[in-house]
């Protein structure tokens, strides 16, 4: 049974327009700010319980997330593709679709089938991963900004600059909006960043540039989300089958002449617990796009990973690789929460401050019900969440299996936040930037007055250290305010687990294309680069595949 959308939404989606702006003798296109959702992809999306797979496909993609959707759409241009997603479709879920409900996916997360699946690191930091068609692009803040130069130079991937540019634009034409205006808080943030010396003023750009800028968003100006799932609309429908509530349990291997083993299919189960087996026809591939937790977990359960560790769990070892599940990194987010005497500030992020050599500063007003407050926000007040992203943390950890056979049991992960002294120093830089930020004229209206007429900020939670040069005070603040930007990555690094083409080392016909291959988080927010990566590698596969 196909998943059918409302007819009027489908009809409206067929008439969406692109806003094109000529910039420096080139045309850059973005989604019309008030475009309706394009749900054409629902025509070839199926519930796993109602789907009878073919025996073979040219490509099987595990994970219909931020990278998996553009990858599937691209490969379907010439070949048959089966895209398997463990979550469902959120096309009618207001908690996912609307920016005013930005925090709701986390607030409503459960252990069954919610779009966001929360997990807690071994350090006790609450985090989340996507469990929905479109992946984390359906539960994030929508901020869209391209990668930084450091990421490209140190990724281990050989990039073609024109191919990268084309892949970004392919994404932006469909789901990225150039904001028509800024709300009150984002305007104040822009001014405060500039007044505190985070310059130059770069206006609007999706490029990663030092200073303060307005960037793109996957939320349009009507507050509707356009996630990676809409990139499936670019597929060749006859070549792509999308199956939801299809949980892949393991990769199936066979012998090969070149490397000894090759991936030739997967085993998955539907929501009723019925198991299915599908295979790829040569020279096709199985491609893992299950995310920084899901891909290393699936590799290890399938027998690809550290020999001694897998053996200790009685998992038959297919290929020894000591680096799978290692080098897990999550960028810490030190920050502050302010109660401010202004009601109904804009929720969402459109502005970022990119300080020279780091950090990155982002902020959003919070809705009235947020999990960390513990009490209701007073009337005629709002809460501002202001955080700094520590770039390139030196601390890293690892991922381990809780169950050696059940992929539904999330693995445990330890990121070892702040285990490296340099990360504490970088957190101190966040403190300095935030102190300058709060001292600007643009932030005056967000102070309260006491009975004597004195004005000051009201913090919810820890305030900034009084002495920003005191290392111990900074360290205490950093550890007390430790939280995440949800930009965790690693576990299948390039040159350790995959090669520069993202092929799993020592295994034929198997690739990994998601954030697990990143050595650093790209730019201020990774979703733009993940979508670009899916398109970029997909085009590369099409161009390099030998004729049948």
N, C-alpha and C positions, 0 to 999 in steps of 0.2 A: 504494500500500500504506500503510495506516494504521500509526502507531507505537503498539504495544500495550504496556501496563504489566502488571505482575504482578497477577493477579486478586485476590489477597488484599489487596494495597495499595489497589486501586481500591475494593473493598468497604468497607475500613476508612475510606477517605477520605469516603465518603458519610455517615458517622455522626459527623463531627467536631462538637465543641461549642464554644460561645463562652463565655468568662468575662466576665460583666458586673458592673460595680461602680458603685453609685450614688455620684456625687460632686456635691455642691452642687446637689441637686434635678435632676440630669441623669444620664443613663445613658451611661457610656463603656464600650465593649466591646472586649475584646482576645481574641486567639486563646488557647484553652486551652493551658497550658504544655506538655502532653505530647501535643498533637494529632499525628496521623499526616499524612503528605503527602496533599494532595488533587490527584490527577492526572487529573481529568475532562477537562482541556484536551487530553489526548492523543487523545481521540476525534475531534477535528477538526484534528489536526496531521499534516502530510504531509511526506515527503521530496520535494524538488524534482524528483528524477529520476522519481518515480512520480506526479507531479501534472500534470493537464491543466487549465490555468486557463480560466475563462470569458473571453469576449471583453471584458466590461466588469464593473466593480464600482462601487459608489457611492463607496467610499474605498479608496485604496491607501496603506498605511503601510509606509515603508521603515525597518526596524529594530525588532525585537521585544525591546527592552531595558526599562530601568527605567521610562521614560515611555511607550514604545510599547505595552506590554502592557495597562496600564489604559486607554489611549486606544482601542485596538482593541476591548476588551471593552465600553466605553461606547458607541461608535458602532454596534456590532452590535445594540444594543437596538432600533434602528429601520431600519438600512440594511445592505446587503451590504458586507463588508470583506475585503480581502485583506491579510494581514500577512506581509511578506517578511523573513526573518531569515537573515543570512549564516552564522551558526553552527548548531550542532546542539542536541540536547536532552540535558540532563545529569541526567535523573531517576534514573539508576542509578549516577551517578559519585560514589563516596565522597569524593573530594577536594573536591567542590563541596558535598555535602549535609551534612557533619558539621563542627562547629566545631573539634574536635580537629585537623582537617586544614586549619586556616585558611590557612596559608601555602602549602599544596601547589599550588593553581592557579598561583601564580607560579613555584614550583620546577619544575613540570612543563610550563610553557608551551613551545610550539614554533611553527614557522612555518606549520603546516598547519591543524589544526582543534582546537586546545586551547581550553577555555573562556576562558582569559585570553590575550590577545595583548599581549606586551610591546613597548615601543618605547623608544627613548632620545632625549631631547631634544638639541638642538644643544649644550647645555651639558654633556651627559654624564650627566644624571640619568635613572636607570632608572624607567620608568613602565609602566602597563598599562591596557588597555581591555577591555571585555567582548566576547566572541565566542561567544555562547551565547544560547539563548532565555531571556529574563529579564535579559540584559545584565549590567552591573556589579553588580546586586543579587545575582548568583549567585557573585561572587568577592570581595565585600567583607567587612568585619568585622561586618556586620549591625546596626551601631548606628543607632537610629531616633530622630530628634529633629526637631521642626518648625522652620520658618524663623524668623529674627529679624525684628524690625520694620524694621530698616534695609533688608533685602532687599525687603520689600514696597513700601516707600516709594520706592525707587530702581530698581525693576525695569523701569519703563516700562509695566507692565501695569496696567490698571484692575481692581482686585480687588473682588469682592463678598464681604464677610467671612463671611456665612452660607454662601455657596457654597464658600469655602475650607474652612471648618470641616466641612461635610458631605463634601467630597471626602477630607479627611484621615481622617475616621471610616470612610468607605467602604473605605479601604485597611486601616485598623487592625483593623476587624472580621474581616478574613480572614487577615492574615499577621503581625501584630505581637503579641509576647508581653510581658506585664508580668512581670518576673522574680520568681519565688517566693523566691529567696534569692540572696545574693552569695557568690562563692567567696572564698578567703582573701586573694588579692591585691586583688581589687576592693574588699573590705572595708577593707583597709589603705589603699588609694588614697583611698577616701571619707574616712577619718579623717585622712589626711595633708593632704588639700586643706582640710578644715575647720580643722585645727590650724594651717595656714599662713595662714589668713585669707581663704580663698576662700569667703565666706559670703554669704547665709544657707544653712542646710541646707534644701533644698527637697524632700527625700524623693523619691518617684517622681512624675515628670511627663514627658510628651512635649513640653510647651511649652518654648520657649526663654526661660529665666529666669536672671538673674544669680545666681551662687553655685554651689553644688555640688549635683548631682542624680543620681539613678538614672533612666535613660531606658529606652525600649522597645528591643526587639531583634527582628530577623527570624530569630534563632535561638531556638528554644523551650528550656525548661529541660532537655530531653533532649539538647540539642545538635544538633537537626535544623534545617536552613535552610528557611525559607518565603519564597522570593524573589518578585519581581514577576511571575514566570511564573504563579504560582497565582492572580493576579487575572484571568487569562484564564478561570478557572472561572465568573466572573460574566457571561460573554458569553451571547448568544443563539446556541446552537450552529449552528442552521441558517443564520445570517447571516455566520458568520466562518470563513474558511479561513486557517489558519496554515501557512506553507510554510518549512521549514528547509533550510539549505544552498542558499539562493537569494540570490545576490549581485547586487545591482542595479548595473548599469554606467552608466546615465544616465537622466535624466528626459527624456521626449519632450514636445515643445512643438508647439502649433498657434497659428494667429492667433486673436485675440479682438477684439471690438468695443470693449470698455472700455479695456484697457491695451495692446492691440496683440498681446500674446502670452499664452498660458495653458498650464499643464501639463495634458496630457491622457492621460498614461500613463507607464510605465517599461519599460525593457529590462533583463532579468536573465538570468543563466546559472546552470545547476545544476552539481553536482559533476563531471559528465561533460563539461562544456564546451558543453552544448547551450543555445542562446539562445532566450528566450521574450519576447514582447511582450504587454503587457496595458494596458488603457485604463480611464479613469474615464468614467462617464456623467454628463452635466450634470444638476444643478449640483454634482457631486462634486468631490473634491480629491485631489491627491497630497500626502501629509504625510511630511516627513522627520523621523525620530526616530533617526538613525544616530549621534548623539553629537557631542561637541565636535570630534572629528577627522573623523568620517565625513560629517557634513552639509555643512560648508563644502567638503570635498574633492569630494563628489558634485555640489554646485552648480557648482563651477568646471569640473570635467570636462564637465558638461552645458552649459557656455557662459554661466553666470551668475557674474559676478565682475568684477575690475578689467580694463578694456578693454585697456590697454597690456600688462599681464602675460599675459592669456590670448592675445592676439595674438602675443606673443613665443614662445608655446608652440605656435602654429598651431592653437589651439582656436577654432572658429567662435563668435563672440560673439553670444549671444541677448539678453542684457541687461547693460549696464554697471552695476556696483556696486563702488566702490573699497574698500568696508569688509568684504567677505567674506574671511574668513581673518585678519582683523585683531583686535586687542585680545584676544589669547590670554593667559590668566592661569592660573597654578597657584600655590596657596597653599603657601609653603615650610613644611617641617616640621623645624625645629631640634630637637634632642633628645639624649638620652643612652641608653646601654645599660648596664645593671648586671648583673654576675654576682653572684648572691645565694646564701647558704648554706641554701637551702630547696628541697627537691625537689618536682617535680610541682605547680607553681602553675597556677591556672586560666588557660586561654587564652581570649581574647575580651574584649570591652569592654561594660560596663554603666554605668559612672560617667564623668561629665565635670565638669571645673571650668570655669565660665564667668566669667572675671575681668572686672571692670568695664572697659569699653572695650578688651577683649581682653587676652591671647590666650585660646584654649581649650586645655585640657590633657586629654589622653587617654592611656591606657596599656593594654598587654596583656602577659602573660607570653608568651614565645616557645616554640614547640616545640623539641625537642632538635636538629632539623636546620633551620637558617636560613641563607640564602645569604650574609649579610654577616659571619658569624663567622670563617669560614676554618678552624675546627677544632671538634672535638666538645666539647660542654658536659661538664664533669666530673660524675661521679656525685654524687648528693645535692646538686645545684645546679640553679639555673634562671637564665634571663635575662629581665630586665624591659626592655621597650622603652617609654620614656616620652618623649612628644613634645608640642610646642606648635604649634598651628595659628595662623599669622599671619593675622589677619582683614583683608580689604580691601586686599591689597597694591597698591601704586601702580605697580609694575613690570608691563609687559605686552610681549607679543611678537607673532609672526605665524606663520602656517602657509603652507607652499609645497608645490606638487606635485613629487614625484619623477618620477612618470609622468603625462603629460598625458592618458592614455587608460585606464590599468589601475587600477581601484579596489582591486585586491588588493595593490598596492604602497602601503604606508602613507606619508602625507605627512611631510615634515620639519616640526618645530615648534621654535621658540625662544621661551621664556617670559621671557628676560632677568631671571632671578632676581636680586634685590638690586641692580638697576641704579638704583633710586631710594633715596636716603639714608633716607627715612622707613621703608622696610622693614627696614633695618639697625637703626634705633632700636627698631622693634617687636620685632625678634628679641632685642634687649637686654632687653626686658620679659619675654620667655620665660625668659631666663637668670635674671632676678631671681626669677620665680615658682618656677622649678625649684629654685633655691638655698634658698628658704624651705621648699619642699616636702620636700627632703632633710633639712632641719634639724629635722623634727618627731619626736615620740616614736613615732609610728606607724611610722616608717621605721627605728627602731633594730634591729629583729630582722633586717633585711636587710643589716647590716654584717658584715664578717669581723673576727676578732680576730687580731692578730699575736702573736709569741712573747713580747712584753713586756706583752701584755694590752690594748694600744691597739686601738680599734675604728674601722674606716673602710670606705667603699664601695670596691668594685673595679669599675672601669670597663672596658668593652670598647669601645675607640675613645676619642675625645677626652673628657676630663673638663671640667667647667664651668670657665670662667675664674676665676682666683683673685680678681681685682678686677672685680666686676660693673659698676663705674662707668667702666671703661676702654674707650672706644669701639673702639679698634683691636683689643684682645683679644676683645671681643664679635664684631666683624666677622670676625676670623679663625676663631673658633669657629663662627659661623653659616655661613660658606662651607665649612668643613671638614666640618660635619655635614649639609650641605644634602641633603635628600631630599624626598619628596612625601607628601601625604596622599591622593593619587589623586583630588583634587577639582578637576581642571583644567576650565576653562570658557571661553566666548567663541568668537568666530569668526563668529557670526551675530547680533549684538546687536540688541535692540529699539531702534527709532527710527533704526537705521542700515541694517540688512538686512531686518528684519521690523517690521511695525507693532504696535500695542498688542494686536491680536488674533492676532499671530504669523503674519500673512500676509506672504509675501515681497513687498517693495516693488517695484512695477512689473511684477508677474507675477500673472496671475489663476490661481486654483485651485491654489495652492501655499503650503504652510505649513511652518514648522519648529517642532517641539515637543521640545526636549531641552536639555541643559546649554549648548549653543552660544549660546543666547539670553541667558544670564545675564551681568549686569555684575558680580555678586559671588556668591560661593559661599554658598548659603542655610544659616544656622545652623551648628551644629557639624559636621554631616554632611548632604550634599545628597540622599540617596536618598529620604527622606520627602517632600521638596518635589517631586522629579521625579515620583514616583508620584501625588502630589496634582495636579500640573500636568496629567498625562495625563488624569486623571478630570475635572478642572475644565474644561479647554478642550474635552474631549469633550462634556460636558453643555452647555457654551455653544454649541457647534456644533449640537447637537440642537435646542436651544431657539430658535436664530436662523435655522435653515435654512428657507427658504420652502417651502410645500407643493408637491409635484410637480404 
